[in-house]
Amino acid sequence: MAPEVVVVGAGPGGSSTAYFLAKAGYDVKLLDRAEFPREKVCGGAISPRALNMLDELGIYGKFEKQGFQRIRGVKVRAPNGKFMTGDAPEGNKYRNFGFTVRRTEFDDLLRNHAIDAGAEFQGGTFVKNVLRKNGRPTGVIARIGGANKIVTADLIIGADGPGSMISRAMGLNKRELKDIGVANRAYFANVEGLSEYVEFHYDLSVLPGYAWIFPLGDGTANIGLGGIVPYLKKADADIFKLIDKFVGSTVADRLKGAKLESKILGWPLPMGGAIERSYADNVMLVGDAAHMVNPLTGEGIEYAMEAGKMAAEVGVKALEERDTSAAFLKAYETEWRSHFTEDYKYSIKIRKMLMARPWLMNIVVGRAQKKEKLAQLMAGVIANITDKKEAGSPFRWLKYVL
C-alpha cells in the first residue's frame, strides 16, 4: 500500500501539491475547513509566471476555456494623480499577459484537478492539531461532521494559510507584527472605465496603503486596498476608512452606476518574505502557510503553486527512501529559497524605495508616461516577471528616469 499523505488546505498551494503527489501514485487526503466552491478574499490576479505553473499542472488549456478576463499590463496612479500604462514585457520565459479570476472558480478548478489525479477531498474538515507518536508527527486530529477523527499520514503538508495551524503546532510560525499587511476588497458591477489592464492606485487618498481595481469582465471589478501594519499604525490610518474614502471620492465618478455585489471583507497578509523554516519531521509548509507572498504586491498564487510542485518532488523522494525526517525534507526549503529569496529581498527594497517616497513615485510615473522602457519595467516588476535583483537597483531606475 502506498504511503499516505495528508494535505491541509485546498487553495492553489495545497491542490497543486496534492495533484503532483496523487499523480505519482500516493494515497493523498486533501482536507479543507470549507465546502467547495468557496470564496477566498483575494485580489485574484493570475500572473504570467503563474500561467507557466498551470502548464506544469497540465491544466492551462482547461483554464483558458473558463472565460476569465485577460490582462495585458498595468496602470499605475501616482500620489499626484498622474497615470502611466505599461504592457507586460516580452522576450522572456513568460507570456506577456495574465488573467484576473474569481477565486471561487479558480480554486475549485485546481481542487477538481487534484481529485481527477486521485486525491481524496474532504471538505467541512477543521484540523485541530497534529497527531504525534513518540514526538514525531503521524497525522492530524480533525473535526469532521461534529466528531473528532484521526487522519494518519506518513507526510503532512501544511497549506492552510497565513495563520496555519500546522505551522503553529510545529513551532514554525514566529512572525512579528512588522511583517504583516492587511487588505480588504469587494466586487462591484457596472464599473466605468475598465480595460485589459489591472490598476494600482498610490494616490494621496489611500497612502500609506495602495488600492487596486482589477477588471473581471462584463463591467465587474475587484476593488480593494492593502497596507503594511507599521505604516498604517504610524499614520493612524484605518484600512476600512481608507477604502471608503477611495471608493467614495477618488473613483466615485467611475462608480456612479455601480452596484456593490459583496461585502467589503478583510484578511491578513504576511509581507516580510517567507518564514525562517518551512519543514520539520514529516512536515512541509506550502504557500501562505510559509508566508510565500510577494512583499511588494501581496501576490502569492504563483509561489504557492511553484512550492507545491517542489514539495511534491521532495516528498516523493522522501517516501521512496522511507525517510521523511527534517534532515531529508530540508532539501525542499533549499530548493524554494533558491527560487524565491531574491524575489522577496528586492521586492521589499523596491517597496521601501517607491511606496515610502511619494515624491519619487510621482517622478517615476511621470517619466514612465513618456518612456516605454520605464513603463515596461514597472509592469514587469508588478507582474513579477522582471528579475527583481536587477529591478531593485536604484541605478537602473535612475537610468530610465533621466
Secondary structure in CASP SS format (residue, H / E / C, confidence):
PFRMAT SS
TARGET T0000
AUTHOR 0000-0000-0000
METHOD secondary structure of the structure
MODEL  1
M C 1.00
A C 1.00
P C 1.00
E E 1.00
V E 1.00
V E 1.00
V E 1.00
V E 1.00
G C 1.00
A C 1.00
G C 1.00
P H 1.00
G H 1.00
G H 1.00
S H 1.00
S H 1.00
T H 1.00
A H 1.00
Y H 1.00
F H 1.00
L H 1.00
A H 1.00
K H 1.00
A C 1.00
G C 1.00
Y C 1.00
D E 1.00
V E 1.00
K E 1.00
L E 1.00
L E 1.00
D C 1.00
R C 1.00
A C 1.00
E C 1.00
F C 1.00
P C 1.00
R C 1.00
E C 1.00
K C 1.00
V C 1.00
C C 1.00
G C 1.00
G C 1.00
A E 1.00
I E 1.00
S C 1.00
P H 1.00
R H 1.00
A H 1.00
L H 1.00
N H 1.00
M H 1.00
L H 1.00
D H 1.00
E H 1.00
L H 1.00
G C 1.00
I C 1.00
Y H 1.00
G H 1.00
K H 1.00
F H 1.00
E H 1.00
K C 1.00
Q C 1.00
G C 1.00
F C 1.00
Q E 1.00
R E 1.00
I E 1.00
R C 1.00
G E 1.00
V E 1.00
K E 1.00
V E 1.00
R E 1.00
A C 1.00
P C 1.00
N C 1.00
G C 1.00
K C 1.00
F E 1.00
M E 1.00
T E 1.00
G E 1.00
D E 1.00
A C 1.00
P C 1.00
E C 1.00
G C 1.00
N C 1.00
K C 1.00
Y C 1.00
R C 1.00
N C 1.00
F C 1.00
G E 1.00
F E 1.00
T E 1.00
V C 1.00
R C 1.00
R H 1.00
T H 1.00
E H 1.00
F H 1.00
D H 1.00
D H 1.00
L H 1.00
L H 1.00
R H 1.00
N H 1.00
H H 1.00
A H 1.00
I H 1.00
D H 1.00
A C 1.00
G C 1.00
A C 1.00
E E 1.00
F E 1.00
Q E 1.00
G C 1.00
G C 1.00
T E 1.00
F E 1.00
V E 1.00
K E 1.00
N E 1.00
V E 1.00
L E 1.00
R E 1.00
K E 1.00
N C 1.00
G C 1.00
R E 1.00
P E 1.00
T E 1.00
G E 1.00
V E 1.00
I E 1.00
A E 1.00
R E 1.00
I E 1.00
G C 1.00
G C 1.00
A E 1.00
N E 1.00
K E 1.00
I E 1.00
V E 1.00
T E 1.00
A C 1.00
D C 1.00
L E 1.00
I E 1.00
I E 1.00
G E 1.00
A C 1.00
D C 1.00
G C 1.00
P C 1.00
G C 1.00
S C 1.00
M H 1.00
I H 1.00
S H 1.00
R H 1.00
A H 1.00
M C 1.00
G C 1.00
L C 1.00
N C 1.00
K C 1.00
R C 1.00
E C 1.00
L H 1.00
K H 1.00
D H 1.00
I E 1.00
G E 1.00
V E 1.00
A E 1.00
N E 1.00
R E 1.00
A E 1.00
Y E 1.00
F E 1.00
A E 1.00
N C 1.00
V C 1.00
E C 1.00
G C 1.00
L C 1.00
S C 1.00
E C 1.00
Y E 1.00
V E 1.00
E E 1.00
F E 1.00
H E 1.00
Y C 1.00
D C 1.00
L C 1.00
S C 1.00
V C 1.00
L C 1.00
P C 1.00
G C 1.00
Y E 1.00
A E 1.00
W E 1.00
I E 1.00
F E 1.00
P E 1.00
L E 1.00
G E 1.00
D C 1.00
G C 1.00
T E 1.00
A E 1.00
N E 1.00
I E 1.00
G E 1.00
L E 1.00
G E 1.00
G E 1.00
I E 1.00
V H 1.00
P H 1.00
Y H 1.00
L H 1.00
K H 1.00
K H 1.00
A C 1.00
D C 1.00
A C 1.00
D C 1.00
I H 1.00
F H 1.00
K H 1.00
L H 1.00
I H 1.00
D H 1.00
K H 1.00
F H 1.00
V H 1.00
G H 1.00
S H 1.00
T H 1.00
V C 1.00
A H 1.00
D H 1.00
R H 1.00
L H 1.00
K C 1.00
G C 1.00
A C 1.00
K E 1.00
L E 1.00
E C 1.00
S C 1.00
K C 1.00
I C 1.00
L E 1.00
G E 1.00
W E 1.00
P E 1.00
L E 1.00
P E 1.00
M C 1.00
G C 1.00
G C 1.00
A C 1.00
I C 1.00
E C 1.00
R C 1.00
S C 1.00
Y E 1.00
A E 1.00
D C 1.00
N C 1.00
V E 1.00
M E 1.00
L E 1.00
V C 1.00
G H 1.00
D H 1.00
A H 1.00
A H 1.00
H C 1.00
M C 1.00
V C 1.00
N C 1.00
P C 1.00
L C 1.00
T C 1.00
G C 1.00
E C 1.00
G C 1.00
I H 1.00
E H 1.00
Y H 1.00
A H 1.00
M H 1.00
E H 1.00
A H 1.00
G H 1.00
K H 1.00
M H 1.00
A H 1.00
A H 1.00
E H 1.00
V H 1.00
G H 1.00
V H 1.00
K H 1.00
A H 1.00
L H 1.00
E H 1.00
E H 1.00
R C 1.00
D C 1.00
T C 1.00
S C 1.00
A H 1.00
A H 1.00
F H 1.00
L H 1.00
K H 1.00
A H 1.00
Y H 1.00
E H 1.00
T H 1.00
E H 1.00
W H 1.00
R H 1.00
S H 1.00
H H 1.00
F H 1.00
T H 1.00
E H 1.00
D H 1.00
Y H 1.00
K H 1.00
Y H 1.00
S H 1.00
I H 1.00
K H 1.00
I H 1.00
R H 1.00
K H 1.00
M H 1.00
L H 1.00
M C 1.00
A C 1.00
R C 1.00
P H 1.00
W H 1.00
L H 1.00
M H 1.00
N H 1.00
I H 1.00
V H 1.00
V H 1.00
G H 1.00
R H 1.00
A H 1.00
Q C 1.00
K C 1.00
K C 1.00
E H 1.00
K H 1.00
L H 1.00
A H 1.00
Q H 1.00
L H 1.00
M H 1.00
A H 1.00
G H 1.00
V H 1.00
I H 1.00
A C 1.00
N C 1.00
I C 1.00
T C 1.00
D C 1.00
K H 1.00
K H 1.00
E H 1.00
A H 1.00
G C 1.00
S C 1.00
P H 1.00
F H 1.00
R H 1.00
W H 1.00
L H 1.00
K H 1.00
Y H 1.00
V H 1.00
L C 1.00
END
